[in-house]
Amino acid sequence: MGKTLVDIKNLRLSFFTPAGEVKALNDISIKMEEGDVLGIVGESGSGKSVTAYSLMGLVPYPGRIIGGTIDFNGHRINEMTEEQLRDIRGNEVSIIFQDPMTSLNPVYTIGNQIMEVILLHTDKDKKQACERAVELLTLVGINEPAKRMKQYPHELSGGMRQRVMIAIALACEPKLLIADEPTTALDVTIQAQILELMMELKRKIGMSIIMITHDLGIVANMCQKIAVMYAGKIVEYGTTDDIFYNPRHEYTKGLLRSIPKLTDKERKRLVPIEGTPVDLLNPPAGCPFAPRCSSCMKVCLKRMPEYTHISEDHYSACWLLQKEEFEKRGERA
């Protein structure tokens, strides 16, 4: 067992809007050890990004943590001041945002933006920061790094901008790298290069990674464990093999059915998940996926199920599993 790096317990987070309380996260618990790679998957609005931002103390207004604790690398994040949080952002935990064009400042050169992080979080002088910035650009596979230092974001391609974002995130060799859908705006070839680069850098500097995506295909070869989120709740958690070869929640099964498979000899239609995501202003009393579930029972609409543990690292919140357990106990009796 390695050292625990991330320990989120029973996290509840809501956005208090004029229309009412939006329950964005509902009793989230995540544990990671040093060197782990965790994938968080789910539809848009399921709470993936909010979970990551809360880990960095970046909950946007009017959001507020209303319960639970967030421990990261010995820090109690939800009790830290803004000044204390600024010390660990970029230094101990970094994030790669979804769209590099809106994340990079258009009026500053690439070199300035990388050096700013190095000067802020280390004791290096300007010359040393410049040398480190060139070294980082080389590390992420950008050609002619000295030339790129003087260029502006609009002069680079999408793939190169994303590599610059990774360089900025890695400037202080953080313990944890959060990648918030880092390949969404990139073509398939560049996607593969970026994912390969992240795994190579993980091996080199030994950091942990949280990969946030709506694409289960991306996490297949990259992540050791996967958390499947729906409507602010982790509905299933397990190893990559558990999720892909033994999915136990109906939502996870629906996500897997919607992935095209190259191994199929016959052409098959992809099966979409019918219905629309739940309204978090008025979430149902029971399982949030119940209105879209083809196996829905009456109890699913009335009460949220407890987690059923399929194995040590694999659990799911589904009444069908509770029913199976009950039937097994009846047979044994």
C-alpha positions, 0 to 999 in steps of 0.5 A: 500500500502506498501513501494516500494522496487524495481522500475525499469523504462524503463531499456535498456541494451545491450552487445556490442560484436564484432558481434554487439549490443545484445539488452538484455533488451528492455524497462523493467519496474518492481515495487515491494513492501516490502514482494512481491514475483515476478516470472519472467518466460520465455525461456533461453535467454529472459533476466530474469537473466540479469534483476536480475543481473542489480538490483545488479549492476552485469552486466557482461562485455561487457554489459552496461545499455544504458537507464532507472533507477534502484531504490532499497530500496532508492538507485539509483543502476545504479549511484552507485560506485562499492564500494557502491554496495559491501556494499548492496550486501549480506547485503540488496539484496542477490542472490541464483545462479543456480548451487551451485557446481560452486557458492561455493568455493571448497577449503574453508569449508562451515563454512568459506564461511558463516562466510566470509559474516557475518564478511564482512557485520556486526560488529560480531567477529569470535566467534559470526560469527561462532555461527551465521553460525551454527544458519543459517545452522539449520534455512535452515534445515541442520542436524548436523550443527556444523559438516557441518561447517568443511566440503567442498562443494564436501562432501555434496549432491546437496540439501544440497549445495543449502541449504548452498547457501540459508544460505549464502544469508540469512546471513544478513537478506536481504530485497530482495532475488533473486533466479535464477533458484535455483531448476534446478539441483535438483530432484523433492522432493528436489525442493519442500523442497527448495521452501517450505523452501524459503517461510517459511523463507520469513514469518519469516524475512519478505523479498521479493523474485524474483523467476527466472525460465523457469517453470511456475509450480514452480511459481504457488503456490509461487508468487503473481505476474508474469512477462512473458519475451520474447526476452528482453521484458516483454510481459505480467504482472499480478497476478498469477491468471491472468496469469494462468486463463486469459492469454492474450499474445500468448506466455503466452498461449504457455507456459501454453499449454506446462505444463502437467496437472494432472486434464486432464481425457484424455491423451493429447499431450503437444503442443510445441511452434514452431520455435526458439527464436529471434536473439537479434543481429537482433531483428525484428521491430515489436513484437519479438514473431511474427515469432512464433505466429500462430495468427500473423498479418501484423502489428505484423511484423512491429511495437511493440504494446503498453501495453494494460491494462486488469485490474489494475495489468494485462497488455500485449503487443499484437496487438490482444488486441489492435484489440479487444479494437478497435472493442469494441470502434467501437461497443459502437460508 
